[in-house]
Amino acid sequence: MDNCKFVCDGLEFPFRREKFGECFEFFRAGAGFEVADTIEVDCSPAAVGFVVDFVYGSKLSIMHNTVDE
């Protein structure tokens, strides 16, 4: 069951705070602050999707057309 979500350009990306805590210290319990249930992000939905895919699948696809130079 998901307990948080990223919102980017009106799209929602649900996730488990604990799962993200395995990869990013920002989401770890006891980091000294609360992480909101909804996190608005200012980037492309594709970028958020890449991060979610990486956290859940340990896979990150980087191609020439997905990277700004």
NORRA-V614082 format. One record per pair of residues at least 4 apart in sequence whose C-alpha atoms are under 6 Angstrom apart, sorted by the first residue. I is the first residue (numbers start at 1). GAP is how many residues later the second one is. D is the distance in Angstrom with one decimal. If there is no record, write none. Layout:
BEGIN
((I;GAP;D) (I;GAP;D))
END
This chain:
BEGIN
((2;12;5.9) (2;13;5.0) (2;14;4.7) (3;13;5.4) (4;10;5.8) (4;11;5.4) (4;33;4.4) (4;34;5.8) (5;8;5.2) (5;9;4.1) (5;10;5.6) (5;33;5.0) (6;6;5.7) (6;7;5.0) (6;32;5.9) (6;33;4.8) (6;34;5.8) (7;4;5.5) (7;5;4.6) (7;33;4.8) (8;33;5.5) (8;37;5.7) (20;4;5.9) (21;4;5.9) (21;6;4.4) (21;7;4.3) (53;4;5.5) (54;4;4.5) (54;5;4.7) (54;6;5.3))
END
